[in-house]
């Protein structure tokens, strides 16, 4: 080193170890502040919470109105047949009733399509026995038979039916038939000179009897058939399938000395003269 010259030694600057810690803490605080601020902003703008109402067991239109009043949206996601629940009734909802949900949420609804349906066959212009078999074959049953005199339709033939042919009917549903009672009874007319034996057919005064049969509980559905034997011959006046435990009551008509016979699954269980 030259004489009289002073040279200052350079000392390397070493950063303080706390500087990095402070920077990290500051960054962490900033992120935390942003998260907390965002959370409170979300709380301030988020939809309100409501308790999910009960909508099962009611018509879908009424259910949608109830959900709308709670700020919810009904959305039909599935349908299925149900023997007991009428069509368009809510079978299930998700979320379930009582749960806390936010307004604006879609609620999934499962609806009933009612009982499975079958096509009503055309049984007009067939005899009552064939008509009953065709109706039973599609899992329907004859619940009521009306009888009407008709000079054109043979005795015991079906004249009209309800429901109409081709209609979709709930399975195991009821059918009503109008069956011909044959020729209308006519009063005995005096013979006209020159035309002996011109009197019309005379059946006599009509008689009526109430026939009742109670099916036992348990077992399978049974066919109940009622026949009337009178001056017209033997005619089936009732033939329908009934469930166990049901009671069948029918008023039958006869001309002259008549006999009503009741059969259950082709077994004679009662014979009544009237």
LINQUI-V771269 format. One record per pair of residues at least 12 apart in sequence whose C-alpha atoms are under 8 Angstrom apart, sorted by the first residue. I is the first residue (numbers start at 0). J is the second residue. Records with the same first field share a line. If there is no record, write none. Layout:
I = J, J
//
This chain:
46 = 101, 102, 103
47 = 101, 102
48 = 99, 100, 101, 102
49 = 69, 99, 100, 101, 102
50 = 96, 97, 98, 99, 100
51 = 69, 94, 95, 96, 97, 98, 99, 100
52 = 65, 66, 69, 96, 97
53 = 95, 96, 97
54 = 89, 92, 96
55 = 88, 89, 90, 91, 92
56 = 88, 89, 90
57 = 88, 89
58 = 87, 88, 89
59 = 87, 88, 89, 110
62 = 89
69 = 102
70 = 102, 103, 104
71 = 102, 103, 104, 105, 106
72 = 103, 104, 105, 106
73 = 105, 106, 107, 108
74 = 105, 106, 107, 108
75 = 107, 108, 109, 110
76 = 107, 108, 109
77 = 108, 109, 110
78 = 109, 110, 111, 112
79 = 109, 110, 111, 112, 113
80 = 111, 112, 113, 114, 115
81 = 111, 112, 113, 114, 115
82 = 113, 114, 115
83 = 113, 114
84 = 111, 113, 114
85 = 111, 112, 113, 114
86 = 110, 111, 112, 113, 114
87 = 110, 111, 112, 113
88 = 110, 111, 112
89 = 108, 109, 110, 111
90 = 108, 109, 110, 111
91 = 108, 109, 110
92 = 106, 107, 108, 109
93 = 106, 107, 108
94 = 106, 107
113 = 169
114 = 169, 170
115 = 169, 170
116 = 167, 168, 169, 170
117 = 137, 138, 167, 168, 169, 170
118 = 137, 164, 165, 166, 167, 168
119 = 134, 137, 162, 163, 164, 165, 166, 167, 168
120 = 133, 134, 164, 165
121 = 163, 164, 165
122 = 134, 157, 160, 164
123 = 156, 157, 158, 159, 160
124 = 152, 156, 157, 158
125 = 156, 157
126 = 155, 156, 157
127 = 155, 156, 157, 178, 235, 238
128 = 235, 238
130 = 157
131 = 238, 239
135 = 240
137 = 170
138 = 170, 171, 172
139 = 170, 171, 172, 173, 174
140 = 171, 172, 173, 174, 239, 240, 241
141 = 173, 174, 175, 176, 238, 239, 240
142 = 173, 174, 175, 239
143 = 174, 175, 176
144 = 175, 176, 177, 178, 236, 237
145 = 175, 176, 177, 178
146 = 177, 178, 179, 180
147 = 177, 178, 179, 180, 181
148 = 179, 180, 181, 182, 183
149 = 179, 180, 181, 182, 183
150 = 181, 182, 183
151 = 182
152 = 179, 181
153 = 179, 180, 181
154 = 178, 179, 180, 181, 182
155 = 178, 179, 180, 181, 234, 235, 236
156 = 178, 179
157 = 176, 177, 178, 179
158 = 176, 177, 178, 179
159 = 176, 177, 178
160 = 174, 175, 176, 177
161 = 174, 175, 176
162 = 174, 175
184 = 200, 201, 202, 203
185 = 199, 200, 201, 202
186 = 199, 200, 201
187 = 199, 200, 201
202 = 230, 231, 254, 255
203 = 254, 255
204 = 254, 255
205 = 252, 253, 254, 255
206 = 252, 253, 254, 255, 273
207 = 250, 251, 252, 253, 273
208 = 250, 251, 252, 273
209 = 248, 249, 250, 251
210 = 248, 249, 250, 251, 259
211 = 246, 247, 248, 249
212 = 246, 247, 248, 261
213 = 244, 245, 246, 247
214 = 242, 243, 244, 245, 246
215 = 243, 244, 245
216 = 243, 244
217 = 243, 244
218 = 243
219 = 242, 243
220 = 240, 241, 242, 243
221 = 240, 241, 242, 243, 263, 264
222 = 238, 239, 240, 241, 262, 263, 264, 265
223 = 237, 238, 239, 240, 241, 261, 262, 263, 264
224 = 236, 237, 238, 239, 261, 262, 263, 264, 265
225 = 237, 238, 259, 260, 261, 262
226 = 259, 260, 261
227 = 251, 252, 253, 257, 258, 259, 260
228 = 253, 257, 258, 259
229 = 253, 254, 255, 256, 257, 258
230 = 253, 254, 255, 256, 257
231 = 254
236 = 251
237 = 249
253 = 273
256 = 272, 273
257 = 272, 273
258 = 270, 271, 272, 273
259 = 271, 272, 273
//
